[in-house]
Amino acid sequence: MEVTQILLNAQSVDSTVRKHSEETLKQFQEQNLPGFLLSLSGELANEEKPVDSRKLAGLILKNALDAKEQHRKFELVQRWLSLDMAVKAQIKTCLLQTLSSPVPDAHSTASQVIAKVAGIELPQKQWPELIGSLLSNIHQVPAHVKQATLETLGYLCEEVSPEVVDQDQVNKILTAVVQGMNAEEGNNDVRLAATRALYNALSFAQANFNNDMERDFIMRVVCEATQSPEVKIRQAAFECLVSISSTYYEKLAPYIQDIFNITAKAVKEDVEPVALQAIEFWSSICDEEIDILEDFGGDFTADSDVPCYYFIKQALPALVPMLLETLLKQEEDQDQDEGAWNLAMAGGTCLGLVARTVGDEIVPLVMPFIQENISKPDWRQREAATYAFGSILEGPSPDKLTPLVNVALNFMLTALTKDLNSHVKDTTAWTLGRIFEFLHGSTVETPIITPANCQLIITVLLQAMKDAPNVAEKSCGALYFLAQGYEDMGASSPLTPYFQEIVQALLTVTHREDAGESRLRTAAYETLNEVVRCSTDETAPMVLQLAPIIMTELHQTLEGQKLSSYEREKQSELQGLLCGCLQVIIQKLGASEPTKFVFMQYADQIMNLFLRVFACRNATVHEEAMLAIGALAYAIGPDFAKYMPEFYKYLEMSLQNFEEYQVCAVTVGVVGDVCRALEDKILPYCDGIMTQLLKDLSSNQLHRSVKPPIFSCLGDIALAIGENFEKYLMYAMPMLQSAAELSAHTSGADDEMVEYTNLLRNGILEAYSGIFQGFKNSPKTQLLIPYAPHILQFLDSIYMEKDMDDVVMKTAIGVLGDLADTLGSNASSLIQQSLSSKEFLNECLSSDDHLIKESAEWAKLAITRAISV
């Protein structure tokens, strides 16, 4: 089939032509996949074809091998593996041939496709000759062939995991890449491709970094590349250094002085993209040292994986001045631009990380800069001094910072009202927010906010909320942390007298014409929610008055006017914010009986509004409305039953929403809330809910993060309906059992997988716990006896794995107690036969975590009772 013209038509400006050819390609792919892939690879390899059709052919080929969604990707991999060997061989020959093409678009597309094929085949021990044939290309004379080959090796290292390639081949790849980076290599395109390839190959170089000579050589070549006359090469070389700083932190000591000199020079003299990477190197070292110091709390025992080399501490006297210098390189419009990132911002971010790494020691190095610049006529100096102050507020001790903040506070409040420059105001409001976040609250010994300055602070912040959107947004943020600091004040909060005024000011901000800029509207609602959440009983009547105001606003967004898609998106965003606000109001008013009683007059209207929100097609809004309904159910209790007939269809719809899996996850949580509210009144809806939950569990399309909460939800249902759960046992138990077997063993898993496994175990255990508690004191408890051995075996195996976190430990020992408590004497011989229940119990009884200990003491009591019967 002649694909050239179809591929060109698929890029036509005329939509009819374009649609027709897309349809033709789709049919060709469905009717004859091997032929389709062969003609694409032939097109890509054919030097006589136009570049546009070759490029698209490569792109379609790449998309036939990979997809974003896990389940789709799995299907594509299986589909490729099941193709005829001869067809695959021919496609691969075409791809390798295209690497020699002088047309850049063709050879760079081919490198990406080769890497995708390698990602599928190498783990299956197929295409063993690939790396050899790529390496033989490196000695080719034309520079573009070398460049394309190095690009391919780079992509290949990105696609394939290190254990798939044997060390001998890794050595050859690294040799080829490092040679390509060498200053002797005359061609800049080749050097750039090599430097970018090294970036991807670093994770393969473990053994090479353990060898002093090889490591010295690699480090020398990377450091030399940071001095290349070509900007892109310098940038790529610094990116390699950043990656080395986190991957091989413990190997850096011999090079750190040289790296400091190289980075300092780049930060001072080089162009921004290079200078940013040079700062990023030090931010990355901070991240490493913060992690190490947090993990080991500063006392290094012999068995800690990586000791801390205190690189930041040693570099402080030179590093801090270098970073302070960057703060003066602001851009004129950086506060208006959401995604802005420049030298000054990178420098301030790094300074903040340095403060978290070294604590008090940074303060004397930064204070002189602040004192010198804070009152200068040039706005850049005032802003840099304020930014420096705000950056060092997290890390050093309150004792060290409080005296400085007490002096600075009035100065900042004046600047926020009177400074003529919007940048300075923006940074001042941000710094006030940081002061309130880190140095104000029930845990801080010396209060920074006193009856003497509280009123002034509030007056200034409310005034600043009328300023430009970016300044107003930061001022909302400062008020947010101000309110949060008073959260645990008990009966009376210093904010109480100003509550009405604060709420009014925030509502006014949400109605500003320009509230769409700088996230201002969102910030105002988030702050309003925090002010309500942290308010005390004294202000409850005012929160009650707020309810109908927010309800009216939500009602107005639902009145049908014709909107453009942009307006509709803004509208949805607003609906989400209003649902979120109502959720906080419901939680606040539902928490105490007197207000709950008055609030009930609004329940019907509110529920009606939420149900209308579901009619709008927008995932974020559905999520917010769902959460608010969960809060409402929790507040109303058994009376929530009257809303179920209407609400149920949306509940079912959201449980089926695999695409927007966050909605599904939130809904699972709400099913739990509704179970707790309705108890056995949920029974009429259980068949439908259980059917959907079990479907969700067996689906391979649903995101894995939703599965642990579904298991706990089974427990919530069992707890709510008690022995009526009997008819679901035959479906739920085998599912729990197979998930338990999968989650019992984690050997060889990475941290992320271990974390997920623990979430899964916790969900499974919460299900068991709910089922046992639900059947307690029922004549039907004997139905659970056949499942007990397996549950005990599951507890044994996770105890043996020794990698459960505290949450799982608490739930697991609780399940042991529930099992003994519900089954009584029927469980005694089983528990006595269990391999590790005794050890496990003793370990939990002596735990430092009081929740685990409490759970274990209860379990011990239940077991003793069961055994003595």
DRENDOPA-718937 format. One record per residue (C-alpha): z, y, x. Coordinates in steps of 0.25 Angstrom, whole numbers, padded with zeros to 4 digits, always signed. Example, Ala and Ser with C-alpha at 12.3 -4.5 7.8 and 13.67 -1.06 7.14 Angstrom:
BEGIN
+0031-0018+0049;+0029-0004+0055;
***
This chain:
BEGIN
+0000+0000+0000;-0004+0014+0005;+0010+0021+0006;+0006+0033+0014;+0001+0041+0002;+0013+0036-0007;+0023+0041+0004;+0016+0054+0005;+0016+0056-0010;+0031+0052-0011;+0033+0065-0003;+0024+0074-0012;+0028+0087-0018;+0022+0082-0031;+0033+0075-0039;+0023+0066-0047;+0016+0061-0034;+0030+0059-0027;+0036+0051-0039;+0023+0042-0040;+0023+0039-0026;+0039+0036-0025;+0036+0027-0037;+0025+0020-0030;+0034+0018-0017;+0045+0012-0026;+0036+0002-0033;+0030-0002-0019;+0044-0004-0014;+0049-0013-0026;+0036-0021-0027;+0034-0024-0012;+0046-0020-0003;+0040-0027+0010;+0027-0020+0008;+0033-0007+0005;+0042-0007+0017;+0031-0012+0026;+0021-0001+0021;+0032+0010+0024;+0035+0005+0038;+0020+0004+0040;+0019+0019+0036;+0030+0023+0045;+0024+0017+0057;+0010+0022+0054;+0006+0033+0064;-0006+0037+0055;+0002+0040+0043;+0008+0054+0039;+0022+0057+0044;+0027+0060+0029;+0023+0046+0024;+0029+0039+0037;+0042+0046+0036;+0044+0043+0021;+0040+0028+0023;+0051+0027+0034;+0061+0034+0024;+0058+0025+0013;+0059+0013+0023;+0073+0018+0027;+0077+0019+0013;+0073+0005+0010;+0083+0000+0020;+0096+0009+0017;+0103+0016+0006;+0115+0024+0004;+0122+0015-0006;+0128+0003+0000;+0123-0007-0011;+0109-0001-0010;+0109-0002+0005;+0114-0016+0004;+0102-0020-0005;+0092-0013+0005;+0097-0021+0017;+0096-0034+0009;+0082-0030+0005;+0078-0027+0019;+0084-0040+0025;+0077-0049+0014;+0063-0043+0018;+0053-0052+0025;+0055-0053+0040;+0040-0050+0043;+0041-0037+0034;+0053-0032+0041;+0047-0035+0055;+0035-0027+0051;+0043-0015+0046;+0052-0015+0058;+0039-0015+0067;+0034-0003+0060;+0047+0004+0062;+0048+0002+0077;+0034+0006+0078;+0036+0019+0071;+0047+0023+0082;+0035+0025+0091;+0029+0035+0082;+0027+0049+0087;+0030+0055+0073;+0045+0059+0073;+0047+0057+0058;+0041+0043+0059;+0049+0038+0071;+0062+0044+0066;+0061+0038+0052;+0057+0024+0059;+0070+0025+0067;+0079+0026+0055;+0072+0015+0048;+0073+0006+0060;+0088+0009+0060;+0090+0005+0045;+0083-0008+0048;+0091-0011+0060;+0104-0007+0051;+0100-0019+0042;+0094-0029+0052;+0103-0028+0065;+0116-0032+0058;+0108-0044+0052;+0104-0048+0067;+0089-0044+0063;+0080-0036+0071;+0087-0039+0085;+0075-0033+0093;+0076-0019+0087;+0085-0013+0097;+0078-0019+0109;+0064-0014+0104;+0070+0000+0101;+0076+0000+0115;+0063-0003+0121;+0057+0009+0114;+0066+0018+0122;+0058+0016+0135;+0045+0021+0128;+0038+0033+0133;+0036+0042+0121;+0048+0050+0118;+0047+0049+0103;+0048+0034+0104;+0061+0035+0112;+0066+0045+0102;+0063+0037+0090;+0070+0024+0097;+0082+0032+0100;+0083+0037+0086;+0082+0023+0081;+0093+0018+0090;+0102+0029+0085;+0099+0026+0070;+0101+0011+0073;+0115+0014+0078;+0118+0022+0066;+0113+0010+0056;+0119-0002+0064;+0133-0005+0067;+0137-0007+0081;+0141-0022+0080;+0127-0025+0076;+0121-0021+0090;+0125-0029+0102;+0131-0022+0114;+0119-0024+0123;+0110-0017+0113;+0120-0006+0111;+0120-0004+0127;+0104-0003+0127;+0104+0007+0115;+0115+0016+0121;+0107+0015+0135;+0094+0019+0128;+0101+0030+0120;+0109+0036+0132;+0096+0036+0140;+0089+0043+0129;+0100+0054+0130;+0099+0056+0145;+0095+0069+0150;+0084+0062+0158;+0077+0060+0144;+0067+0071+0143;+0064+0070+0128;+0074+0078+0119;+0070+0070+0107;+0074+0057+0114;+0087+0063+0119;+0091+0068+0105;+0087+0054+0099;+0096+0047+0110;+0108+0056+0108;+0107+0055+0093;+0106+0039+0095;+0118+0039+0104;+0126+0046+0093;+0123+0034+0084;+0125+0024+0095;+0139+0028+0099;+0146+0018+0090;+0138+0007+0097;+0143+0012+0111;+0158+0006+0110;+0156-0003+0122;+0148+0007+0130;+0159+0018+0128;+0169+0008+0133;+0162+0007+0146;+0165+0019+0155;+0151+0020+0162;+0143+0019+0149;+0152+0029+0142;+0151+0039+0153;+0136+0038+0153;+0135+0040+0138;+0145+0051+0138;+0137+0058+0149;+0124+0057+0142;+0130+0063+0129;+0137+0074+0136;+0124+0077+0144;+0116+0077+0130;+0126+0088+0125;+0120+0097+0136;+0105+0094+0132;+0096+0107+0130;+0092+0101+0116;+0102+0105+0105;+0100+0093+0097;+0103+0084+0109;+0116+0092+0112;+0120+0091+0097;+0118+0076+0097;+0125+0074+0110;+0138+0081+0104;+0137+0073+0092;+0138+0060+0101;+0150+0066+0108;+0156+0069+0094;+0154+0054+0090;+0159+0049+0104;+0172+0057+0102;+0175+0049+0089;+0169+0036+0093;+0174+0035+0107;+0186+0045+0108;+0194+0036+0117;+0183+0037+0127;+0182+0052+0128;+0193+0056+0138;+0184+0056+0151;+0174+0065+0144;+0182+0074+0136;+0182+0086+0146;+0167+0086+0148;+0165+0085+0133;+0174+0097+0131;+0166+0105+0141;+0153+0101+0134;+0158+0104+0120;+0164+0117+0124;+0151+0122+0129;+0144+0117+0117;+0153+0124+0108;+0152+0137+0115;+0137+0137+0119;+0129+0127+0111;+0122+0129+0097;+0130+0126+0085;+0126+0111+0082;+0130+0107+0096;+0143+0115+0096;+0147+0109+0083;+0146+0095+0089;+0154+0100+0101;+0165+0104+0092;+0164+0092+0084;+0167+0083+0096;+0181+0090+0097;+0183+0088+0082;+0180+0074+0083;+0190+0072+0094;+0200+0079+0086;+0197+0069+0074;+0199+0057+0084;+0213+0063+0089;+0218+0066+0076;+0215+0052+0071;+0222+0046+0083;+0234+0055+0082;+0235+0052+0067;+0234+0037+0069;+0244+0036+0080;+0253+0047+0077;+0252+0051+0091;+0260+0039+0097;+0250+0030+0104;+0253+0016+0104;+0245+0007+0113;+0238+0001+0102;+0232+0013+0096;+0217+0012+0096;+0213+0026+0103;+0223+0035+0110;+0222+0050+0108;+0217+0057+0120;+0221+0070+0116;+0208+0076+0119;+0210+0088+0110;+0224+0091+0115;+0218+0091+0129;+0206+0100+0125;+0214+0110+0117;+0215+0122+0127;+0200+0122+0128;+0196+0116+0114;+0203+0126+0105;+0197+0139+0112;+0183+0132+0111;+0186+0130+0096;+0192+0143+0093;+0179+0150+0099;+0170+0142+0089;+0178+0148+0077;+0172+0162+0080;+0158+0156+0078;+0158+0157+0062;+0145+0158+0054;+0144+0170+0044;+0142+0162+0031;+0150+0149+0034;+0160+0151+0023;+0149+0151+0012;+0142+0139+0017;+0149+0126+0013;+0143+0117+0024;+0145+0127+0035;+0148+0121+0049;+0148+0129+0061;+0155+0131+0075;+0167+0139+0069;+0169+0129+0058;+0168+0117+0068;+0177+0124+0078;+0188+0127+0067;+0187+0112+0062;+0189+0107+0076;+0200+0116+0078;+0207+0111+0066;+0205+0097+0071;+0211+0101+0085;+0223+0107+0077;+0225+0093+0070;+0224+0086+0083;+0233+0094+0092;+0242+0101+0082;+0251+0112+0087;+0245+0113+0101;+0233+0120+0095;+0240+0132+0089;+0243+0140+0101;+0228+0138+0105;+0223+0144+0092;+0233+0155+0089;+0229+0165+0100;+0214+0164+0094;+0219+0167+0080;+0228+0178+0084;+0217+0185+0092;+0206+0184+0081;+0213+0184+0068;+0212+0199+0066;+0199+0202+0074;+0189+0212+0067;+0178+0201+0069;+0179+0191+0057;+0175+0180+0065;+0187+0181+0074;+0196+0182+0061;+0190+0170+0055;+0190+0162+0067;+0205+0165+0069;+0208+0161+0055;+0200+0148+0056;+0207+0144+0068;+0221+0146+0061;+0216+0138+0049;+0211+0127+0058;+0224+0124+0065;+0233+0123+0053;+0232+0108+0052;+0238+0100+0064;+0249+0109+0070;+0263+0108+0065;+0268+0118+0054;+0278+0122+0063;+0268+0127+0073;+0259+0133+0062;+0269+0139+0051;+0273+0151+0060;+0258+0155+0062;+0255+0153+0048;+0266+0162+0043;+0260+0173+0052;+0246+0170+0048;+0248+0169+0033;+0249+0183+0029;+0237+0187+0039;+0229+0176+0032;+0232+0181+0018;+0228+0195+0022;+0215+0190+0028;+0211+0183+0016;+0213+0195+0007;+0208+0206+0017;+0199+0201+0027;+0185+0206+0026;+0178+0194+0030;+0175+0182+0021;+0175+0172+0032;+0189+0176+0037;+0194+0175+0022;+0188+0161+0020;+0195+0156+0033;+0208+0163+0030;+0208+0156+0016;+0205+0143+0022;+0216+0145+0033;+0226+0148+0022;+0222+0135+0015;+0225+0128+0028;+0239+0135+0029;+0243+0130+0015;+0237+0116+0017;+0244+0113+0030;+0256+0122+0031;+0261+0123+0016;+0267+0113+0007;+0280+0105+0005;+0279+0098+0018;+0279+0111+0027;+0293+0115+0031;+0291+0131+0032;+0283+0136+0020;+0272+0145+0024;+0271+0150+0009;+0283+0157+0005;+0288+0165-0008;+0285+0177+0001;+0270+0174+0003;+0266+0165-0008;+0261+0176-0018;+0253+0183-0007;+0246+0170-0003;+0242+0167-0018;+0238+0181-0020;+0229+0181-0008;+0223+0167-0011;+0220+0171-0026;+0214+0184-0021;+0205+0176-0011;+0200+0167-0022;+0192+0179-0027;+0185+0181-0013;+0172+0175-0009;+0170+0160-0013;+0173+0154+0001;+0186+0163+0002;+0190+0159-0012;+0188+0145-0010;+0196+0144+0003;+0207+0152-0005;+0207+0142-0016;+0209+0131-0005;+0221+0139+0001;+0227+0140-0013;+0225+0125-0015;+0233+0122-0003;+0244+0132-0007;+0246+0125-0020;+0246+0111-0014;+0257+0115-0004;+0266+0117-0016;+0263+0104-0023;+0276+0097-0020;+0285+0109-0024;+0291+0103-0036;+0295+0112-0047;+0291+0126-0042;+0279+0130-0034;+0277+0144-0028;+0264+0144-0034;+0269+0143-0048;+0270+0158-0051;+0255+0160-0047;+0250+0148-0054;+0243+0155-0065;+0237+0165-0056;+0232+0155-0046;+0226+0146-0057;+0219+0158-0063;+0213+0163-0050;+0208+0149-0047;+0201+0148-0061;+0195+0162-0058;+0189+0156-0045;+0183+0145-0053;+0175+0155-0061;+0170+0163-0050;+0155+0165-0050;+0154+0160-0036;+0164+0149-0037;+0153+0139-0034;+0152+0144-0019;+0161+0139-0008;+0167+0128-0017;+0175+0139-0024;+0176+0133-0038;+0180+0119-0033;+0190+0125-0024;+0196+0133-0035;+0198+0121-0044;+0203+0112-0033;+0214+0123-0030;+0217+0125-0045;+0219+0110-0046;+0228+0110-0034;+0236+0122-0040;+0238+0114-0053;+0241+0101-0046;+0252+0107-0038;+0258+0116-0049;+0272+0113-0054;+0277+0111-0068;+0280+0126-0070;+0265+0129-0070;+0261+0118-0080;+0259+0127-0092;+0249+0134-0084;+0242+0121-0080;+0241+0118-0095;+0234+0132-0097;+0224+0128-0086;+0220+0115-0093;+0212+0122-0105;+0206+0132-0096;+0200+0121-0087;+0196+0112-0099;+0189+0124-0105;+0181+0126-0092;+0177+0111-0092;+0173+0112-0106;+0164+0124-0103;+0157+0116-0092;+0154+0105-0102;+0147+0114-0113;+0132+0110-0112;+0124+0121-0105;+0111+0118-0098;+0113+0118-0083;+0105+0117-0071;+0108+0105-0062;+0115+0115-0052;+0123+0121-0063;+0127+0107-0068;+0132+0103-0055;+0140+0115-0054;+0145+0112-0068;+0149+0098-0064;+0156+0103-0052;+0164+0112-0061;+0167+0101-0071;+0172+0092-0060;+0182+0103-0055;+0187+0106-0070;+0190+0091-0072;+0197+0090-0059;+0205+0102-0063;+0209+0096-0076;+0213+0083-0069;+0223+0091-0061;+0228+0098-0074;+0229+0085-0081;+0237+0079-0070;+0246+0091-0069;+0249+0092-0084;+0250+0077-0086;+0261+0076-0075;+0272+0081-0084;+0276+0078-0098;+0277+0092-0104;+0264+0097-0099;+0257+0084-0102;+0261+0085-0116;+0255+0099-0118;+0243+0095-0110;+0239+0084-0119;+0233+0094-0129;+0221+0095-0120;+0219+0080-0117;+0209+0078-0127;+0201+0090-0123;+0201+0087-0109;+0197+0072-0111;+0186+0077-0119;+0181+0087-0108;+0182+0075-0098;+0173+0066-0106;+0163+0077-0108;+0163+0079-0093;+0158+0064-0092;+0146+0068-0099;+0141+0076-0087;+0134+0068-0076;+0142+0071-0064;+0150+0062-0055;+0160+0072-0050;+0163+0077-0063;+0165+0063-0069;+0174+0060-0057;+0183+0072-0060;+0183+0070-0075;+0187+0055-0073;+0199+0059-0064;+0203+0070-0074;+0203+0059-0085;+0211+0050-0077;+0222+0061-0075;+0221+0063-0090;+0223+0048-0093;+0235+0048-0084;+0241+0060-0091;+0239+0056-0105;+0243+0041-0104;+0240+0031-0115;+0235+0042-0124;+0222+0043-0115;+0218+0031-0123;+0211+0040-0134;+0201+0045-0124;+0197+0031-0119;+0186+0028-0130;+0179+0041-0125;+0182+0040-0111;+0179+0025-0109;+0164+0027-0108;+0165+0037-0097;+0175+0028-0090;+0165+0016-0090;+0153+0025-0086;+0161+0030-0074;+0165+0016-0070;+0150+0012-0069;+0147+0024-0061;+0143+0017-0047;+0135+0028-0042;+0145+0039-0043;+0156+0029-0038;+0167+0040-0037;+0166+0042-0052;+0168+0027-0053;+0180+0027-0044;+0187+0039-0051;+0185+0032-0064;+0191+0019-0059;+0203+0027-0056;+0203+0033-0070;+0203+0020-0076;+0216+0018-0069;+0222+0031-0074;+0217+0027-0088;+0224+0013-0087;+0237+0019-0083;+0236+0029-0094;+0232+0019-0105;+0238+0006-0101;+0234-0005-0111;+0227+0005-0119;+0216+0004-0109;+0213-0010-0114;+0201-0008-0123;+0194-0002-0111;+0197-0012-0101;+0186-0022-0103;+0176-0011-0100;+0183-0005-0088;+0186-0018-0082;+0171-0023-0084;+0167-0010-0077;+0177-0011-0065;+0174-0025-0062;+0159-0021-0062;+0162-0010-0053;+0169-0019-0043;+0158-0029-0043;+0147-0019-0041;+0141-0017-0027;+0136-0003-0031;+0150+0003-0033;+0155+0011-0021;+0166+0002-0014;+0176+0013-0015;+0178+0012-0030;+0182-0003-0029;+0196-0002-0025;+0200+0008-0036;+0193-0002-0046;+0202-0013-0042;+0215-0004-0043;+0209+0000-0057;+0209-0015-0061;+0224-0015-0058;+0226-0002-0067;+0219-0009-0078;+0228-0022-0077;+0240-0013-0076;+0236-0006-0089;+0232-0018-0098;+0242-0028-0092;+0239-0043-0096;+0227-0038-0104;+0220-0038-0090;+0220-0053-0091;+0205-0054-0096;+0201-0046-0083;+0208-0055-0073;+0196-0065-0072;+0187-0053-0068;+0196-0044-0060;+0204-0054-0052;+0192-0061-0045;+0186-0047-0041;+0200-0043-0035;+0200-0056-0028;+0187-0055-0021;+0189-0040-0018;+0203-0044-0012;+0196-0055-0003;+0186-0044+0002;+0197-0034+0005;+0207-0044+0012;+0200-0044+0025;+0195-0032+0033;+0193-0037+0047;+0183-0029+0055;+0182-0018+0044;+0182-0003+0048;+0192+0007+0044;+0185+0011+0032;+0183-0003+0027;+0198-0006+0029;+0201+0006+0021;+0192+0002+0010;+0197-0012+0010;+0212-0007+0008;+0207+0002-0004;+0201-0011-0009;+0213-0019-0007;+0222-0009-0013;+0213-0009-0026;+0214-0024-0027;+0229-0024-0025;+0231-0013-0036;+0222-0022-0045;+0231-0034-0043;+0244-0025-0044;+0239-0020-0058;+0236-0034-0063;+0249-0040-0059;+0257-0028-0065;+0248-0028-0077;+0252-0043-0080;+0266-0042-0077;+0276-0047-0088;+0264-0052-0096;+0263-0067-0100;+0249-0067-0093;+0254-0065-0079;+0251-0080-0076;+0236-0076-0076;+0238-0069-0063;+0244-0081-0055;+0230-0087-0051;+0227-0074-0044;+0240-0072-0036;+0236-0081-0024;+0224-0073-0022;+0231-0060-0022;+0242-0065-0013;+0231-0070-0003;+0225-0056-0004;+0238-0049-0001;+0240-0059+0011;+0226-0056+0017;+0227-0041+0016;+0241-0042+0023;+0235-0051+0034;+0224-0041+0036;+0234-0030+0040;+0225-0019+0037;+0230-0014+0023;+0234+0000+0022;+0248+0005+0015;+0242+0007+0002;+0237-0008+0001;+0250-0013+0007;+0258-0006-0004;+0248-0011-0015;+0248-0025-0009;+0263-0027-0008;+0263-0022-0023;+0254-0033-0027;+0262-0043-0021;+0274-0038-0029;+0266-0037-0042;+0261-0051-0040;+0275-0056-0039;+0280-0047-0050;+0270-0051-0060;+0269-0066-0057;+0284-0068-0054;+0287-0083-0050;+0273-0087-0052;+0270-0079-0039;+0282-0083-0031;+0276-0095-0024;+0263-0088-0021;+0270-0076-0015;+0278-0086-0006;+0265-0093-0002;+0258-0080+0002;+0256-0079+0017;+0260-0065+0019;+0267-0059+0007;+0281-0060+0013;+0276-0053+0026;+0268-0043+0018;+0280-0039+0010;+0289-0038+0022;+0279-0029+0029;+0278-0020+0016;+0294-0020+0015;+0295-0014+0028;+0284-0004+0027;+0286+0011+0030;+0278+0015+0018;+0288+0016+0007;+0277+0013-0004;+0274-0001+0003;+0289-0003+0004;+0292+0000-0010;+0280-0009-0015;+0285-0020-0006;+0300-0019-0011;+0295-0021-0025;+0286-0033-0021;+0297-0039-0014;+0306-0038-0027;+0295-0044-0035;+0292-0056-0026;+0307-0059-0025;+0308-0059-0040;+0295-0068-0041;+0300-0078-0031;+0315-0079-0036;+0310-0082-0050;
***
